[in-house]
Amino acid sequence: MLEVIGVSAQIRPANVDESAIPGETANALVLRLARLKSAAPQVNANDVVIGSDTVVVVDGQILGKPEDAAHAKEMLGLLSGRSHQVITAVAVRCGRRVESGVSVTDVAFRPLSEADIEWYVATGEPFDKAGSYAIQGAGALFVTEIAGNYSGVVGLPVPLLDELMARVGRPLSTWMSN
C-alpha cells in the first residue's frame, strides 16, 4: 500500500505470536498486535516504525490466518453469501512516541460454491491472509459490497496511517515521492 502512494519503506516482518488472549475483543487484539509489531528496534532515533494487524469478524468469531487448506475452506464457507467486518489496527512509533488506531470496514461476499472455494484455496492466495482471502487479488471475485476503507481490508488503512503519522510529527505527505 505504501508503494502505491509513492512511499518507499523497508519491510521487516515481526516475529509476534498473533494468538488472542482469552476474552480479548477483535479491536483489542489487533491494537495489541500492531503495537507489538511497531516495537521493532529502530536503527536511528528518528526512524518511523509502523506495525499493523488485521482480522476478519463474522458472527462475533475472530478469523485470523488459516492454519491449513481445510481451515481456509472452513473460513471461506463461513463468509459465503454474508457480510463480515475487517478490522485493522495500525501503530506508528517514532522515538518514544507511539500513536495507534483502528479501522473497521464492512465487506459482503456473494454465495460461494464448493468449486469456488476449492479453486480459490488451490491458488494459494488464502494463506497468510486474515479470513483466508485477499481483496487485492483473486479474492476480489467474491466481494459484492464494501463499506469503509478498501486499504484497511488490504491490511494498511492509508487514511488512518496518514493521521497517525501526523500525530508523531512525521506527516505521510513528506514521505511521498514527487
C-alpha positions as CSV (number, residue, x, y, z in Angstrom):
1,M,0.0,0.0,0.0
2,L,2.9,2.4,0.7
3,E,4.4,1.9,-2.7
4,V,1.0,2.6,-4.3
5,I,1.0,6.1,-2.8
6,G,4.7,6.7,-3.6
7,V,6.3,6.0,-0.2
8,S,9.4,3.9,0.0
9,A,9.8,1.7,3.0
10,Q,11.7,-1.3,4.3
11,I,9.5,-4.2,5.2
12,R,10.7,-6.3,8.2
13,P,8.3,-9.0,9.3
14,A,7.8,-9.0,13.1
15,N,8.1,-12.3,14.9
16,V,5.0,-11.8,17.1
17,D,2.6,-14.5,18.5
18,E,-0.7,-13.5,16.9
19,S,-2.8,-15.6,19.3
20,A,-5.7,-13.9,21.0
21,I,-5.8,-13.7,24.8
22,P,-8.9,-15.4,26.2
23,G,-11.8,-12.9,26.3
24,E,-9.9,-10.3,24.1
25,T,-12.1,-8.4,21.6
26,A,-11.1,-8.2,18.0
27,N,-10.3,-4.5,18.3
28,A,-8.1,-5.1,21.4
29,L,-6.4,-8.0,19.7
30,V,-5.4,-6.1,16.6
31,L,-4.4,-3.0,18.6
32,R,-2.2,-5.1,20.9
33,L,-0.5,-6.9,17.9
34,A,0.0,-3.7,15.9
35,R,1.7,-2.1,19.0
36,L,3.9,-5.1,19.5
37,K,4.9,-5.1,15.8
38,S,5.8,-1.4,16.0
39,A,8.2,-2.2,18.8
40,A,10.8,-3.5,16.4
41,P,14.2,-2.0,17.1
42,Q,14.9,1.4,15.4
43,V,18.2,2.0,13.8
44,N,18.1,5.8,14.4
45,A,16.1,7.8,16.9
46,N,14.1,9.4,14.0
47,D,13.1,6.2,12.4
48,V,9.4,5.6,12.0
49,V,8.3,2.0,12.6
50,I,4.8,1.0,11.5
51,G,3.0,-2.1,12.8
52,S,-0.3,-3.3,11.7
53,D,-2.6,-6.3,12.1
54,T,-5.9,-7.4,10.6
55,V,-8.6,-9.8,11.5
56,V,-12.0,-10.7,10.0
57,V,-15.0,-11.0,12.2
58,V,-18.2,-12.8,11.4
59,D,-20.9,-13.6,13.9
60,G,-18.6,-12.4,16.7
61,Q,-16.0,-15.0,15.6
62,I,-12.5,-13.7,15.0
63,L,-10.9,-15.2,11.9
64,G,-7.1,-14.8,11.6
65,K,-4.9,-16.5,9.2
66,P,-5.8,-20.1,8.2
67,E,-3.8,-22.9,9.7
68,D,-4.1,-25.1,6.6
69,A,-6.2,-25.7,3.5
70,A,-9.1,-27.3,5.4
71,H,-9.2,-24.3,7.8
72,A,-9.1,-21.9,4.8
73,K,-12.1,-23.7,3.2
74,E,-14.0,-23.5,6.5
75,M,-13.4,-19.8,6.8
76,L,-14.5,-19.1,3.2
77,G,-17.6,-21.2,3.8
78,L,-18.4,-19.0,6.9
79,L,-18.1,-15.9,4.7
80,S,-20.1,-17.2,1.8
81,G,-23.1,-15.1,1.0
82,R,-22.7,-13.0,4.1
83,S,-21.3,-9.7,5.4
84,H,-18.4,-9.5,7.8
85,Q,-16.1,-6.9,9.3
86,V,-12.4,-6.4,8.5
87,I,-10.7,-4.8,11.5
88,T,-7.2,-3.4,11.0
89,A,-5.1,-1.6,13.6
90,V,-2.1,0.5,12.9
91,A,0.6,1.6,15.4
92,V,3.2,4.2,14.4
93,R,6.3,4.7,16.6
94,C,8.9,7.4,16.3
95,G,11.3,7.5,19.1
96,R,9.3,7.1,22.3
97,R,6.1,8.3,20.8
98,V,3.5,5.8,19.8
99,E,0.2,6.5,18.2
100,S,-2.4,3.9,17.2
101,G,-5.9,3.4,15.9
102,V,-8.4,1.0,14.4
103,S,-10.1,0.9,11.0
104,V,-13.3,-1.1,10.5
105,T,-14.7,-2.0,7.1
106,D,-17.8,-4.0,6.3
107,V,-17.5,-6.4,3.4
108,A,-20.1,-8.6,1.7
109,F,-19.4,-11.8,-0.1
110,R,-21.5,-13.5,-2.8
111,P,-22.5,-17.1,-2.2
112,L,-19.6,-19.4,-2.9
113,S,-19.9,-22.8,-4.3
114,E,-17.7,-25.7,-3.2
115,A,-16.0,-25.4,-6.6
116,D,-15.3,-21.7,-6.0
117,I,-13.8,-22.5,-2.6
118,E,-11.7,-25.4,-3.9
119,W,-10.4,-23.3,-6.8
120,Y,-9.5,-20.3,-4.6
121,V,-7.7,-22.4,-2.0
122,A,-5.8,-24.2,-4.7
123,T,-4.4,-20.8,-5.9
124,G,-2.6,-20.5,-2.6
125,E,-3.8,-16.9,-2.1
126,P,-5.8,-17.5,1.1
127,F,-2.7,-18.5,3.1
128,D,-1.2,-15.8,5.4
129,K,-4.4,-13.7,4.9
130,A,-6.9,-12.9,7.7
131,G,-10.2,-14.6,6.8
132,S,-8.5,-16.6,4.1
133,Y,-8.9,-14.0,1.3
134,A,-7.1,-11.2,-0.4
135,I,-9.4,-8.4,-1.8
136,Q,-6.4,-7.1,-3.8
137,G,-6.1,-10.4,-5.6
138,A,-8.4,-13.1,-6.9
139,G,-10.5,-12.9,-3.7
140,A,-12.0,-9.7,-5.2
141,L,-14.2,-12.1,-7.3
142,F,-16.2,-12.8,-4.2
143,V,-16.7,-9.3,-2.9
144,T,-20.1,-7.8,-3.7
145,E,-20.0,-4.7,-1.5
146,I,-17.6,-2.8,0.7
147,A,-18.5,0.0,3.2
148,G,-15.4,1.6,4.6
149,N,-11.8,1.8,3.7
150,Y,-10.5,-0.5,0.9
151,S,-6.9,-0.2,2.0
152,G,-7.9,-1.3,5.5
153,V,-9.2,-4.6,4.0
154,V,-5.8,-5.0,2.2
155,G,-4.1,-4.6,5.6
156,L,-3.0,-1.0,5.9
157,P,-5.7,1.7,6.1
158,V,-3.8,4.6,4.5
159,P,-6.1,7.4,5.8
160,L,-5.6,6.1,9.4
161,L,-1.8,5.8,8.8
162,D,-1.7,9.4,7.5
163,E,-3.5,10.6,10.7
164,L,-1.1,8.7,12.9
165,M,2.0,9.8,11.1
166,A,0.9,13.4,11.5
167,R,0.4,12.8,15.3
168,V,4.0,11.7,15.6
169,G,5.2,14.7,13.7
170,R,6.1,12.9,10.5
171,P,3.3,13.6,8.0
172,L,2.9,10.9,5.4
173,S,2.9,13.6,2.6
174,T,6.5,14.4,3.4
175,W,7.5,10.8,2.6
176,M,5.8,10.7,-0.8
177,S,7.9,10.9,-3.9
178,N,7.1,13.6,-6.5
